[in-house]
């Protein structure tokens, strides 16, 4: 492993090391419980359901939203409802629906109680939470997040929750015997869809050998942990120092952006930055070209994340962003990409996808969010 040398870089590396330790503890917990017992009936029950409706509040709402979007893109009908809005929506759920609650300890108990009461008795409530006790006795699976005591602002358990959501995606891909062609049907645009279509046309499609759903889910957790460890080993001190040097300036606003699953991660980053005292908001790149670029004011810092660095919607907002003299920090797997070349400072996140078809944004987004949150938290330490 790397040996951190200076202050800011050491803070980032220490935060990533705590995240790796949290994953190690979670993986050991799932192994000790056994994957079959930990995930219980989910990989049989969810495919037999109508909708799996995800919910959460605070930072975990973005984890729930990203999980729901990933589920929807890999064959599981799912959507997200904010916990506050769910008080009106949940009473309308039918007996073949399920709820997926992503919950972090310390959330207001009165809202949680009202939320659970709003769900009809026959609707199972599946929970990802680091608060293992006191849940009502009702149908559903409790997926306990068991990790070492995290350092403020407790992002390590959030990242484990994100990875658990990805593990559900992977287990359900196994249960459904999901294929590249299935994935392509819901991705008619974007670089992923184009790459799959080209591979299929050239006879280079992916053949998948599935593990059992619970074992596939566990393998995803292990692979995401290994992706963060790989990042730890190769992180460039000079690049981190340059990136942080720009981030720490007194910007009027920090604006995060990203398309698709990276976008959900960047929503999380904006909320985290606000909690740590940086005025921040998320800008949807597709909405940006329809007028929302006017949100970029003077002395703004934009943080953009794209795995390929060629995401069309993100690339389309770069010229106007530069015209408005915004400074751009980039996280990407391809520093030599269009986005990477446009950045004032660039960090390579990397991370392989961990789903069986190696296409759904899973490992890449977990590694990238681990890196960006470590950077944002490093600013807090000064």
N, C-alpha and C positions, 0 to 999 in steps of 0.2 A: 504494500500500500504506500501511497504518497506520504511524505513527511512534511506537514504544513510548517512554513517558515515564518511568515509575517502575520500581523494581527488580523486584518480583514480576511485573508485567505484561510487562516486557522479557524476563524468563526464559521465560515462556510463549510469547511471540511468537518468540523466537530458536529455541526447540525446534520450533515449527511450521515455521519457515523451513527448518530442517535437514531436516525431513520432506519438505517440498516439493522441496528439492534432491535428496533420495534418490529421489523419484519421477521427477524429471527425468532423472537418470542411468539409472534402470531403463528408462524409456521409450526413451531414446536407444539403450540396449543392445539392446532388442527390435527397434527399427527397423533398427539396423545389422546385426543377425543376420538380419533379416526375420522377421515373425511366423510365416510358414509353417515356417521352419527352427527357430525357438525352441520352438514348441509341437509340432513334429514330427508324429507320427501320432496324437496324443491324441484329436483330435476325430472320428477314424474308429474308433480302437481301443476307446475307453471305451464307446461305445454297444453295441459287440459283446461286451462283457465281462459277467460275472455281477454281481460286486460290485467296487467300488473302495473298498478298506479304508484309511482314513487313520490315521496314527499320528504320535506326537511325544512329547516330554517337556519338562519345564520350562515356560517361558512359551509355547513353540511348540505345546505340546499343545493349548492352547485355540484357537490359530489353526487347527490341523488339525481340531479338533472342530467349529469354526464352519464351516469349508470343507465338511466332510463333511455337516453338517446342511443347508447351502445346496444342495449337490449333490442330496441326497435330496429336497429340497422342489421341485426343478426337473427331475425326471425321471430322475436318475441314481441307481440303487441304491447307496447308500454308507452306511457307518457308521464309528465311531471306536473304536479300541482303544489304550489307553495303551501306550507303548513297553515298559514292564515286563511288563504282562499279555500283550503280543503274543508274547512268547517261548514261551508255551504255545499261543496261538491260531494263529499264522502257519503252523506245520507242517500245520495242517488245511485250508489253502486249496487250492482246486482249480485246474486249468490254465486256466480261463476267468476267474479272479479277477486283480485287480491290486492293488498296494499304492501308496499315496501317502504318502511320508515328508516331513514338514516338519521341517527340520533347521537348527540354528544352530551356527555354528562354536564350538568350545569344549565341545561336549557330550562326555561321557565316551566315549572311543574303544572301550573294552572292551564297553560296552553296545551301541554301534552295530554292532560286529563280530558280537556274538552275535545281534543282531536280524536282520542280513542273512543269517547262516548258517541262521537258523530258517525262512527263506522258501524254499519249494521252488524248485528251479532253473528250472522252466518258468513261474514267476509273475513278470511284469514288475514292476520297482520304479521308480516315477516319483518324482523328488526335486525339492523346492523347497529350495534351500540357498544360503547365502553362502559355503560351502566348496566351491569348484568342482573340486578335484582329488582324486585318490586313490580314486575310487569304483570298485567292482569292475566288471569287464566282463561285464555281464549285461543282459538286455532291460529296456527302460524309457527314459524321457525325463528328461534332466537340465535343470531350469529354474534357471539360475544367477541369484542375487540379486546384482546388481552396483550398489553404491551407495557414496557417499563414506564415508570413515571416520567412523563414528557417535560421538557423545558418550555416555559412560556414562549410563545403563545400556543403551545400544544398542537403543533402541526403534524407531529409524527403519527398520532393516532388517526388524524384526518387522512393522511396518505395511506395508511393501512386500510381504512374504510374504502378509499378509492380503489385500491387493489382488490379488496373483497368484492366490490361491484364488478370489476373485470373478471374475477374468478367465476362469478355467476354467469357472465356472458360466455366464458369458455366451457363451463359445464353444460350449459344449454345448447351450445353449438354441437357438443358431443351427443347430447340427448336427441337432437334433431337431425344429426348427420348432415350438418350445414355444409354447403359447398361454395366455391368461388362464384358459380353461376347464380346461386341464390343471393349472394352478396351483391353481385352486379345489378340485379333487378332493382334494388333500392338505392343504387349509386350510379344513376345514368349520367351524372356530370362529375366534374372534379378529377384530380389526378389519379385517385385510386381507381375509379371506374375506367378511365382511359387505359391505365396500365393493365388491368385485368382483361379488358376487351382485347387489347393488343396481344397479350399472352395467350388468350384462348384462340384467337385467330391464327397465331403462329404455332399452335400445338404445344404450347409451353404451360398449360394450365397446371395448377397444383393438385396433387393427389394426397388426400388426407388419411392418415391412420389414427383413429381415435382411441384414447384411453376411455375407461368407464367415466361417466360424468363427474362423480366426486373426485376421482383421481386426476381428471383433466383440470378440475378447478384448483386442486392443490398444486399441480404442476405449474399453473399460471402464477400462483403466489410465489413459488420458488423462483421462477424465471424473472418476475418483476423485481424481486429482491436482488437477484444477481445482476440485473441491469443497473440498479443504483450503485452496487458495489463496483461494477466496471467503470461507471462514471467517476466514482471516488478515486479510482486508480489512475485515470488518465486526465483528470481536470487540470487545466493549464493555469498556473498561478498568475502569469502576466495578463492573460485574458480576463480572469476574474477581477484582478485589481483594476484594470481599465474599465470594465463594465461597472463595477461598484463606484469608481471615481466619478463617473457620469451620473449614476443614480443618486448619489448623495448630495448633489447640488440642490439649491433651494428652488425647485420647480413650482410654478403656480398650480399645475395639475399634472398628475401621472395618469396616462391613458393606456389601457391595455387593449390588445386586439388579437384576434385569431379566429379562424373559420372552423366550423364543425366541432369535433370533440376538443381540439385545442382551444376553441372559443370558451367552452365551459370551464376549462382550467384557468383561462385568463380572467374570467369573471371572479373566480375564487381569489386570484392574485389581487385584483382591484379591491375586493372586500378586505383582504388581509392588510393591504397597504393602508386603507382607511383606519383599521383598528390600531395600527402602529403609528398613526399621526400624519400620514401622507394623504392629502386630498386626491382621490383617484376615482376613475369610473371606467367602465368597459365601453368600447366602441365596436359595434358589429360591422365588419368590413363590407358586407353586402349592402347594408343600410348606408354605409359611408358614401358610396358612389351615387346614392339617391338623395343627397343633401346633408347627411349627418356629418360630413367632413367639416361643416361649419362649427362643430363642437370643439375643434382643435384651435385653441386660443394661443396668444403669445406666451412664450416661456413654458411651453408644454413639452413633456417627455412622453414619447410613445414607446411602449414595450410590446413587440410583436413576436408571436410564436407561430411557426409553421414547420412541420417536420421536414417536408420536402424543400421548403424555401421557394417553391414555385406555385403556391396556392394562388389561383387566378384572382380571387376576390381580394386577397391581401395585396398582391402586386398592383392591382388597379388603384389602390388608394395612395401608393407611394409618391407619385408625382405631386399631387396636391398637398400631401403632407409636407414635402420638402419646400413647396412654394410658400407654405405658411410658417416656414422656418422651425418646424418641430425637430427635436433631436430624437434619434431612433436607436433604441437598444433591441437587439435581436437574439432570439434563441431558436436554433434550428439544427437539424442533423446534417445540413449541407451548407457550410460556411461560404462556399463558392457559388451559391445559388443567387438568383435575382434578389431575394430578400437579404441574404447575407452580405452581398456587395453593397447594398443600400445602407446598411447599418453603420452608425458611428462607433459602435462596439458590438462584437458578435461572440456568442458562446455556443459551442457545439454540445447539444444535449444527447443526441443519439438514442439508443434504446430500441431493441427489437420488439416487434409485436409478439404477444404471447398466446394469442388465440390460435386454435388449430389450423385455420387457413392462412394465418400470418398476414391478415389484411386489416382487421378491425383495430382502430387506434386504442391500444391497451398499454403494453409495456412502454411505448414511446412517450405517451402522455404522462404516465406515472413518473418516469425518469425526469422528464422536462419540468413537471410541477415540483418534484423534489428539489431540483436545482434552483428554480426561480424563487420558491419559498425560502430556501436557505439564503439566497442573496438578499431578499427583502428583509429577512430577520437579521442578517448581518448589519444592516443599516441601523437597526434598533440597538445594537450593542455599542454604538459609538456615543 
